[in-house]
């Protein structure tokens, strides 16, 4: 397995993009919860994969309000349960939200599984691309986001047609 890395500056802070072989495997805000351990020389090696450029272009278009979905091949690593949850996230349309309970019901799980669903959502390695920011609490309250609630609020506002403030995250 060969890994390639790149960074982009976004209105919400620096984003690290990771490609493994021929699929996108990670999109992380620098310093977010569950930020992966990166190889020491990641900034200087392997930044030459076509999917890194495509991911950067699609993310920049998303932030500009010009892209509603992504066309990248994905290869997120996780448990079978996490994979099921992350797949369910991809069914939440741009501009829409779902609760943790909604996801739990969509997966046919018992109501008590919402906490486990939340844990899987929090470990989503493909921020924005797999839209975990679209999951809210049962009363629509903003809860949990590995990149921080300020970013989550900004992403939801962007999807409602609001402009992102310049330099939202320093």
N, CA and C atoms as a LAMMPS dump frame, in Angstrom:
ITEM: TIMESTEP
0
ITEM: NUMBER OF ATOMS
510
ITEM: BOX BOUNDS ff ff ff
-5.0000000000000000e+02 5.0000000000000000e+02
-5.0000000000000000e+02 5.0000000000000000e+02
-5.0000000000000000e+02 5.0000000000000000e+02
ITEM: ATOMS id mol type element x y z
1 1 1 N 0.846 -1.169 0
2 1 2 C 0 0 0
3 1 3 C 0.895 1.237 0
4 2 1 N 0.605 2.157 -0.909
5 2 2 C 1.333 3.401 -1
6 2 3 C 0.426 4.541 -0.575
7 3 1 N 0.924 5.397 0.326
8 3 2 C 0.144 6.542 0.786
9 3 3 C 0.746 7.819 0.244
10 4 1 N -0.148 8.731 -0.133
11 4 2 C 0.241 10.05 -0.613
12 4 3 C -0.53 11.078 0.208
13 5 1 N 0.113 12.219 0.471
14 5 2 C -0.499 13.252 1.296
15 5 3 C -0.382 14.608 0.625
16 6 1 N -1.33 15.463 0.944
17 6 2 C -1.269 16.865 0.527
18 6 3 C -2.064 17.667 1.544
19 7 1 N -1.848 18.952 1.547
20 7 2 C -2.651 19.837 2.383
21 7 3 C -3.274 20.903 1.506
22 8 1 N -4.429 21.374 1.947
23 8 2 C -5.022 22.548 1.319
24 8 3 C -5.411 23.51 2.431
25 9 1 N -5.37 24.766 2.101
26 9 2 C -5.895 25.777 3.01
27 9 3 C -7.358 25.969 2.646
28 10 1 N -8.209 25.924 3.644
29 10 2 C -9.642 26.101 3.425
30 10 3 C -10.12 27.253 4.3
31 11 1 N -11.333 27.715 4.08
32 11 2 C -11.881 28.753 4.955
33 11 3 C -12.037 28.279 6.406
34 12 1 N -11.932 26.975 6.625
35 12 2 C -12.087 26.418 7.972
36 12 3 C -10.767 25.924 8.556
37 13 1 N -9.671 26.261 7.917
38 13 2 C -8.359 25.84 8.392
39 13 3 C -7.721 24.832 7.459
40 14 1 N -6.492 24.466 7.789
41 14 2 C -5.743 23.529 6.956
42 14 3 C -6.381 22.142 6.98
43 15 1 N -6.426 21.512 5.813
44 15 2 C -6.965 20.166 5.657
45 15 3 C -5.875 19.265 5.086
46 16 1 N -5.705 18.113 5.693
47 16 2 C -4.78 17.096 5.196
48 16 3 C -5.597 16.076 4.414
49 17 1 N -5.132 15.783 3.22
50 17 2 C -5.779 14.804 2.346
51 17 3 C -4.829 13.607 2.222
52 18 1 N -5.404 12.4 2.346
53 18 2 C -4.596 11.183 2.227
54 18 3 C -5.209 10.281 1.16
55 19 1 N -4.357 9.781 0.28
56 19 2 C -4.746 8.809 -0.74
57 19 3 C -3.932 7.551 -0.507
58 20 1 N -4.619 6.41 -0.514
59 20 2 C -3.945 5.109 -0.432
60 20 3 C -4.221 4.382 -1.732
61 21 1 N -3.15 3.985 -2.383
62 21 2 C -3.246 3.337 -3.681
63 21 3 C -4.071 4.213 -4.618
64 22 1 N -5.273 3.809 -4.992
65 22 2 C -6.066 4.59 -5.935
66 22 3 C -7.411 5.024 -5.364
67 23 1 N -7.428 5.408 -4.095
68 23 2 C -8.666 5.877 -3.484
69 23 3 C -8.354 6.855 -2.352
70 24 1 N -9.279 7.758 -2.134
71 24 2 C -9.173 8.713 -1.033
72 24 3 C -9.456 7.98 0.27
73 25 1 N -8.547 8.092 1.245
74 25 2 C -8.73 7.382 2.51
75 25 3 C -8.789 8.321 3.709
76 26 1 N -8.508 9.592 3.506
77 26 2 C -8.562 10.51 4.635
78 26 3 C -8.682 11.961 4.228
79 27 1 N -9.537 12.684 4.943
80 27 2 C -9.666 14.139 4.836
81 27 3 C -9.834 14.631 6.272
82 28 1 N -8.816 15.302 6.785
83 28 2 C -8.787 15.678 8.198
84 28 3 C -8.46 17.158 8.354
85 29 1 N -9.155 17.837 9.246
86 29 2 C -8.737 19.171 9.654
87 29 3 C -7.512 18.996 10.542
88 30 1 N -6.479 19.762 10.286
89 30 2 C -5.273 19.666 11.102
90 30 3 C -5.63 19.854 12.571
91 31 1 N -5.213 18.904 13.384
92 31 2 C -5.433 18.983 14.815
93 31 3 C -6.787 18.516 15.303
94 32 1 N -7.636 18.036 14.421
95 32 2 C -8.959 17.579 14.86
96 32 3 C -8.829 16.353 15.749
97 33 1 N -9.896 16.045 16.463
98 33 2 C -9.924 14.819 17.251
99 33 3 C -9.725 13.637 16.302
100 34 1 N -8.987 12.65 16.747
101 34 2 C -8.659 11.448 15.973
102 34 3 C -7.805 11.752 14.739
103 35 1 N -7.051 12.852 14.797
104 35 2 C -6.123 13.156 13.703
105 35 3 C -5.116 12.013 13.616
106 36 1 N -4.864 11.495 12.421
107 36 2 C -4 10.303 12.317
108 36 3 C -2.532 10.614 12.578
109 37 1 N -1.835 9.586 12.997
110 37 2 C -0.392 9.67 13.114
111 37 3 C 0.167 9.633 11.69
112 38 1 N 0.945 10.639 11.337
113 38 2 C 1.468 10.741 9.974
114 38 3 C 2.954 10.405 9.964
115 39 1 N 3.436 9.86 8.848
116 39 2 C 4.869 9.591 8.755
117 39 3 C 5.656 10.897 8.879
118 40 1 N 6.869 10.81 9.403
119 40 2 C 7.668 12.015 9.642
120 40 3 C 7.846 12.874 8.396
121 41 1 N 8.053 12.271 7.258
122 41 2 C 8.333 13.03 6.036
123 41 3 C 7.1 13.213 5.158
124 42 1 N 5.894 13.146 5.735
125 42 2 C 4.688 13.173 4.916
126 42 3 C 4.55 14.437 4.095
127 43 1 N 5.03 15.567 4.561
128 43 2 C 4.888 16.831 3.816
129 43 3 C 5.819 16.911 2.614
130 44 1 N 6.835 16.083 2.569
131 44 2 C 7.819 16.211 1.499
132 44 3 C 7.861 15.019 0.558
133 45 1 N 7.052 14.001 0.832
134 45 2 C 7.082 12.833 -0.054
135 45 3 C 5.672 12.445 -0.468
136 46 1 N 5.556 11.912 -1.645
137 46 2 C 4.305 11.317 -2.076
138 46 3 C 3.202 12.289 -2.463
139 47 1 N 3.492 13.562 -2.65
140 47 2 C 2.44 14.54 -2.955
141 47 3 C 2.176 14.651 -4.456
142 48 1 N 2.259 13.56 -5.157
143 48 2 C 2.176 13.621 -6.608
144 48 3 C 1.073 12.743 -7.198
145 49 1 N 0.071 12.425 -6.451
146 49 2 C -0.983 11.536 -6.926
147 49 3 C -2.128 12.357 -7.519
148 50 1 N -2.665 11.92 -8.64
149 50 2 C -3.739 12.654 -9.322
150 50 3 C -4.97 12.847 -8.441
151 51 1 N -5.25 11.877 -7.559
152 51 2 C -6.413 12.01 -6.689
153 51 3 C -6.241 13.097 -5.638
154 52 1 N -5.009 13.41 -5.271
155 52 2 C -4.785 14.532 -4.354
156 52 3 C -5.238 15.825 -5.01
157 53 1 N -4.88 15.996 -6.278
158 53 2 C -5.308 17.196 -7.009
159 53 3 C -6.822 17.227 -7.166
160 54 1 N -7.405 16.091 -7.515
161 54 2 C -8.857 16.026 -7.686
162 54 3 C -9.576 16.329 -6.378
163 55 1 N -9.095 15.766 -5.274
164 55 2 C -9.715 16.019 -3.971
165 55 3 C -9.623 17.495 -3.616
166 56 1 N -8.466 18.098 -3.843
167 56 2 C -8.298 19.525 -3.547
168 56 3 C -9.252 20.362 -4.394
169 57 1 N -9.357 20.037 -5.67
170 57 2 C -10.266 20.778 -6.555
171 57 3 C -11.718 20.639 -6.103
172 58 1 N -12.139 19.423 -5.79
173 58 2 C -13.526 19.211 -5.387
174 58 3 C -13.821 19.875 -4.04
175 59 1 N -12.891 19.81 -3.095
176 59 2 C -13.103 20.478 -1.807
177 59 3 C -13.172 21.993 -1.982
178 60 1 N -12.281 22.548 -2.783
179 60 2 C -12.316 23.996 -3.022
180 60 3 C -13.628 24.417 -3.687
181 61 1 N -14.116 23.614 -4.614
182 61 2 C -15.402 23.919 -5.26
183 61 3 C -16.548 23.812 -4.253
184 62 1 N -16.48 22.86 -3.346
185 62 2 C -17.486 22.734 -2.29
186 62 3 C -17.507 23.995 -1.433
187 63 1 N -16.332 24.435 -0.989
188 63 2 C -16.263 25.629 -0.148
189 63 3 C -16.718 26.884 -0.895
190 64 1 N -16.571 26.895 -2.202
191 64 2 C -17.022 28.031 -3.011
192 64 3 C -18.52 27.96 -3.309
193 65 1 N -19.18 26.886 -2.854
194 65 2 C -20.601 26.715 -3.11
195 65 3 C -20.914 26.218 -4.505
196 66 1 N -19.917 25.685 -5.189
197 66 2 C -20.073 25.239 -6.576
198 66 3 C -20.21 23.718 -6.705
199 67 1 N -20.08 22.986 -5.612
200 67 2 C -20.15 21.522 -5.66
201 67 3 C -21.014 21.04 -4.506
202 68 1 N -21.955 20.15 -4.832
203 68 2 C -22.869 19.607 -3.831
204 68 3 C -22.515 18.184 -3.409
205 69 1 N -21.722 17.508 -4.225
206 69 2 C -21.333 16.132 -3.917
207 69 3 C -19.937 15.886 -4.488
208 70 1 N -19.396 14.738 -4.165
209 70 2 C -18.025 14.414 -4.544
210 70 3 C -17.998 13.161 -5.41
211 71 1 N -17.002 13.077 -6.296
212 71 2 C -16.914 11.964 -7.24
213 71 3 C -15.684 11.088 -7.018
214 72 1 N -15.026 11.27 -5.916
215 72 2 C -13.778 10.555 -5.642
216 72 3 C -14.026 9.104 -5.23
217 73 1 N -13.156 8.188 -5.647
218 73 2 C -13.242 6.824 -5.119
219 73 3 C -12.784 6.842 -3.66
220 74 1 N -13.515 6.157 -2.794
221 74 2 C -13.25 6.203 -1.361
222 74 3 C -12.797 4.85 -0.832
223 75 1 N -11.924 4.9 0.168
224 75 2 C -11.446 3.675 0.823
225 75 3 C -11.156 3.983 2.29
226 76 1 N -12.2 4.246 3.045
227 76 2 C -12.032 4.519 4.473
228 76 3 C -11.797 3.208 5.209
229 77 1 N -10.862 3.214 6.125
230 77 2 C -10.583 2.027 6.929
231 77 3 C -11.371 2.104 8.221
232 78 1 N -12.035 1.024 8.54
233 78 2 C -12.787 0.964 9.787
234 78 3 C -13.382 -0.416 9.967
235 79 1 N -14.024 -0.596 11.099
236 79 2 C -14.684 -1.863 11.385
237 79 3 C -15.892 -2.023 10.468
238 80 1 N -16.428 -3.225 10.349
239 80 2 C -17.648 -3.389 9.549
240 80 3 C -18.785 -2.491 10.051
241 81 1 N -18.919 -2.324 11.363
242 81 2 C -19.958 -1.449 11.905
243 81 3 C -19.714 0.002 11.475
244 82 1 N -18.478 0.477 11.605
245 82 2 C -18.166 1.837 11.176
246 82 3 C -18.46 2.018 9.688
247 83 1 N -18.099 1.033 8.893
248 83 2 C -18.357 1.114 7.445
249 83 3 C -19.852 1.281 7.158
250 84 1 N -20.678 0.535 7.89
251 84 2 C -22.138 0.65 7.706
252 84 3 C -22.621 2.052 8.049
253 85 1 N -22.118 2.591 9.156
254 85 2 C -22.52 3.936 9.58
255 85 3 C -22.06 4.962 8.558
256 86 1 N -20.82 4.877 8.127
257 86 2 C -20.294 5.852 7.16
258 86 3 C -21.049 5.776 5.834
259 87 1 N -21.459 4.583 5.444
260 87 2 C -22.267 4.445 4.231
261 87 3 C -23.607 5.155 4.408
262 88 1 N -24.212 5.019 5.583
263 88 2 C -25.49 5.688 5.85
264 88 3 C -25.349 7.205 5.797
265 89 1 N -24.205 7.728 6.208
266 89 2 C -23.985 9.178 6.153
267 89 3 C -24.043 9.698 4.715
268 90 1 N -23.597 8.879 3.789
269 90 2 C -23.572 9.299 2.386
270 90 3 C -24.972 9.425 1.799
271 91 1 N -25.976 8.922 2.508
272 91 2 C -27.359 9.043 2.048
273 91 3 C -28.026 10.336 2.519
274 92 1 N -27.327 11.13 3.338
275 92 2 C -27.884 12.406 3.795
276 92 3 C -27.569 13.448 2.73
277 93 1 N -28.586 14.002 2.14
278 93 2 C -28.414 14.94 1.029
279 93 3 C -27.816 16.263 1.474
280 94 1 N -27.159 16.911 0.549
281 94 2 C -26.616 18.254 0.754
282 94 3 C -27.721 19.168 1.285
283 95 1 N -27.416 19.916 2.337
284 95 2 C -28.383 20.852 2.904
285 95 3 C -29.369 20.224 3.865
286 96 1 N -29.334 18.914 4.037
287 96 2 C -30.239 18.212 4.951
288 96 3 C -29.47 17.775 6.193
289 97 1 N -30.199 17.46 7.241
290 97 2 C -29.605 16.927 8.463
291 97 3 C -30.368 15.673 8.876
292 98 1 N -29.708 14.846 9.636
293 98 2 C -30.323 13.661 10.237
294 98 3 C -29.818 13.583 11.671
295 99 1 N -30.598 12.983 12.532
296 99 2 C -30.168 12.814 13.917
297 99 3 C -29.447 11.474 14.064
298 100 1 N -28.764 11.333 15.195
299 100 2 C -28.122 10.057 15.501
300 100 3 C -29.174 8.954 15.554
301 101 1 N -30.346 9.268 16.097
302 101 2 C -31.438 8.298 16.142
303 101 3 C -31.915 7.918 14.753
304 102 1 N -31.972 8.905 13.838
305 102 2 C -32.358 8.61 12.451
306 102 3 C -31.401 7.595 11.83
307 103 1 N -30.114 7.821 12.026
308 103 2 C -29.117 6.903 11.46
309 103 3 C -29.27 5.52 12.087
310 104 1 N -29.493 5.489 13.392
311 104 2 C -29.672 4.223 14.098
312 104 3 C -30.855 3.456 13.515
313 105 1 N -31.971 4.147 13.292
314 105 2 C -33.161 3.494 12.713
315 105 3 C -32.907 3.06 11.272
316 106 1 N -32.232 3.889 10.473
317 106 2 C -31.934 3.523 9.077
318 106 3 C -31.124 2.234 8.998
319 107 1 N -30.295 2.029 10.008
320 107 2 C -29.452 0.828 10.032
321 107 3 C -30.153 -0.359 10.673
322 108 1 N -31.393 -0.156 11.149
323 108 2 C -32.149 -1.233 11.761
324 108 3 C -31.618 -1.64 13.121
325 109 1 N -31.026 -0.709 13.834
326 109 2 C -30.446 -0.996 15.142
327 109 3 C -31.414 -0.615 16.256
328 110 1 N -31.205 -1.173 17.42
329 110 2 C -32.006 -0.828 18.595
330 110 3 C -31.743 0.625 18.98
331 111 1 N -32.745 1.306 19.555
332 111 2 C -32.568 2.718 19.927
333 111 3 C -31.346 2.971 20.81
334 112 1 N -30.989 2.035 21.64
335 112 2 C -29.825 2.201 22.51
336 112 3 C -28.497 2.223 21.771
337 113 1 N -28.504 1.937 20.493
338 113 2 C -27.262 1.909 19.71
339 113 3 C -26.842 3.287 19.224
340 114 1 N -27.627 4.316 19.519
341 114 2 C -27.307 5.662 19.031
342 114 3 C -25.931 6.127 19.509
343 115 1 N -25.55 5.754 20.719
344 115 2 C -24.226 6.148 21.23
345 115 3 C -23.124 5.486 20.4
346 116 1 N -23.274 4.221 20.07
347 116 2 C -22.285 3.529 19.234
348 116 3 C -22.24 4.146 17.844
349 117 1 N -23.407 4.507 17.315
350 117 2 C -23.47 5.189 16.013
351 117 3 C -22.698 6.505 16.101
352 118 1 N -22.907 7.251 17.181
353 118 2 C -22.184 8.509 17.373
354 118 3 C -20.684 8.304 17.437
355 119 1 N -20.256 7.233 18.094
356 119 2 C -18.832 6.937 18.158
357 119 3 C -18.245 6.644 16.786
358 120 1 N -18.99 5.908 15.973
359 120 2 C -18.528 5.609 14.61
360 120 3 C -18.482 6.875 13.77
361 121 1 N -19.49 7.719 13.918
362 121 2 C -19.523 8.972 13.161
363 121 3 C -18.317 9.833 13.533
364 122 1 N -17.996 9.892 14.817
365 122 2 C -16.868 10.693 15.266
366 122 3 C -15.531 10.242 14.708
367 123 1 N -15.443 8.99 14.319
368 123 2 C -14.192 8.455 13.768
369 123 3 C -14.181 8.413 12.241
370 124 1 N -15.137 9.052 11.621
371 124 2 C -15.179 9.143 10.163
372 124 3 C -13.87 9.763 9.652
373 125 1 N -13.109 9.045 8.832
374 125 2 C -11.839 9.587 8.363
375 125 3 C -11.968 10.475 7.12
376 126 1 N -13.177 10.668 6.635
377 126 2 C -13.365 11.429 5.399
378 126 3 C -14.274 12.637 5.64
379 127 1 N -13.84 13.514 6.549
380 127 2 C -14.619 14.717 6.859
381 127 3 C -15.045 15.425 5.582
382 128 1 N -16.213 15.949 5.6
383 128 2 C -16.842 16.691 4.506
384 128 3 C -17.258 15.757 3.379
385 129 1 N -16.345 14.929 2.872
386 129 2 C -16.644 14.02 1.765
387 129 3 C -17.747 13.042 2.174
388 130 1 N -17.583 12.42 3.328
389 130 2 C -18.626 11.6 3.953
390 130 3 C -19.208 12.513 5.035
391 131 1 N -20.395 13.059 4.796
392 131 2 C -20.873 14.245 5.528
393 131 3 C -21.351 14.016 6.962
394 132 1 N -20.406 13.736 7.846
395 132 2 C -20.753 13.562 9.258
396 132 3 C -21.213 14.876 9.892
397 133 1 N -20.874 16.004 9.272
398 133 2 C -21.316 17.293 9.806
399 133 3 C -22.831 17.463 9.701
400 134 1 N -23.493 16.64 8.918
401 134 2 C -24.949 16.733 8.738
402 134 3 C -25.731 15.979 9.811
403 135 1 N -25.041 15.399 10.777
404 135 2 C -25.716 14.667 11.846
405 135 3 C -25.793 15.56 13.083
406 136 1 N -27.016 15.695 13.591
407 136 2 C -27.287 16.573 14.728
408 136 3 C -28.005 15.787 15.829
409 137 1 N -28.167 16.427 16.982
410 137 2 C -28.893 15.805 18.08
411 137 3 C -30.371 15.675 17.759
412 138 1 N -31.095 14.985 18.622
413 138 2 C -32.502 14.669 18.358
414 138 3 C -33.385 15.905 18.235
415 139 1 N -33.049 16.991 18.864
416 139 2 C -33.85 18.219 18.773
417 139 3 C -33.213 19.219 17.806
418 140 1 N -32.315 18.743 16.927
419 140 2 C -31.644 19.604 15.973
420 140 3 C -30.449 20.332 16.561
421 141 1 N -30.099 20.013 17.794
422 141 2 C -28.976 20.665 18.468
423 141 3 C -27.652 20.202 17.862
424 142 1 N -26.724 21.138 17.71
425 142 2 C -25.4 20.782 17.219
426 142 3 C -24.645 20.054 18.324
427 143 1 N -24.25 18.85 18.027
428 143 2 C -23.481 18.052 18.972
429 143 3 C -22.353 17.376 18.227
430 144 1 N -21.262 17.21 18.893
431 144 2 C -20.144 16.44 18.394
432 144 3 C -19.729 16.653 16.959
433 145 1 N -18.467 16.947 16.778
434 145 2 C -17.847 16.986 15.458
435 145 3 C -16.35 16.966 15.7
436 146 1 N -15.663 16.006 15.132
437 146 2 C -14.229 15.863 15.387
438 146 3 C -13.457 17.127 15.03
439 147 1 N -13.947 17.887 14.054
440 147 2 C -13.295 19.129 13.655
441 147 3 C -13.71 20.333 14.479
442 148 1 N -14.627 20.148 15.42
443 148 2 C -15.08 21.235 16.279
444 148 3 C -16.443 21.77 15.847
445 149 1 N -17.228 22.209 16.824
446 149 2 C -18.592 22.677 16.533
447 149 3 C -18.616 23.941 15.681
448 150 1 N -17.599 24.792 15.781
449 150 2 C -17.555 25.991 14.942
450 150 3 C -17.499 25.602 13.47
451 151 1 N -16.693 24.613 13.16
452 151 2 C -16.611 24.143 11.765
453 151 3 C -17.921 23.477 11.339
454 152 1 N -18.496 22.68 12.215
455 152 2 C -19.757 22.011 11.889
456 152 3 C -20.83 23.053 11.566
457 153 1 N -20.944 24.054 12.41
458 153 2 C -21.926 25.115 12.193
459 153 3 C -21.667 25.827 10.87
460 154 1 N -20.411 26.093 10.561
461 154 2 C -20.071 26.764 9.309
462 154 3 C -20.413 25.902 8.099
463 155 1 N -20.146 24.6 8.175
464 155 2 C -20.466 23.703 7.062
465 155 3 C -21.974 23.631 6.828
466 156 1 N -22.745 23.548 7.898
467 156 2 C -24.204 23.514 7.762
468 156 3 C -24.72 24.833 7.196
469 157 1 N -24.146 25.951 7.632
470 157 2 C -24.547 27.257 7.113
471 157 3 C -24.213 27.365 5.624
472 158 1 N -23.04 26.888 5.236
473 158 2 C -22.643 26.899 3.826
474 158 3 C -23.666 26.146 2.988
475 159 1 N -24.113 24.999 3.492
476 159 2 C -25.072 24.187 2.75
477 159 3 C -26.468 24.813 2.721
478 160 1 N -26.683 25.833 3.527
479 160 2 C -27.951 26.567 3.476
480 160 3 C -27.813 27.843 2.648
481 161 1 N -26.688 27.972 1.953
482 161 2 C -26.483 29.103 1.051
483 161 3 C -25.825 30.31 1.676
484 162 1 N -25.381 30.195 2.9
485 162 2 C -24.694 31.307 3.56
486 162 3 C -23.216 31.273 3.197
487 163 1 N -22.626 32.448 3.079
488 163 2 C -21.204 32.539 2.78
489 163 3 C -20.412 32.227 4.04
490 164 1 N -19.287 31.584 3.844
491 164 2 C -18.393 31.331 4.964
492 164 3 C -17.652 32.626 5.297
493 165 1 N -17.586 32.985 6.562
494 165 2 C -16.822 34.165 6.912
495 165 3 C -15.352 33.965 6.635
496 166 1 N -14.638 34.999 6.214
497 166 2 C -13.206 34.823 5.964
498 166 3 C -12.482 34.473 7.258
499 167 1 N -11.536 33.574 7.135
500 167 2 C -10.687 33.211 8.262
501 167 3 C -11.48 32.807 9.491
502 168 1 N -12.465 31.951 9.295
503 168 2 C -13.309 31.497 10.404
504 168 3 C -12.488 30.802 11.478
505 169 1 N -11.555 29.998 11.05
506 169 2 C -10.72 29.259 11.995
507 169 3 C -9.276 29.686 11.74
508 170 1 N -8.644 30.194 12.761
509 170 2 C -7.269 30.666 12.572
510 170 3 C -6.269 29.552 12.678
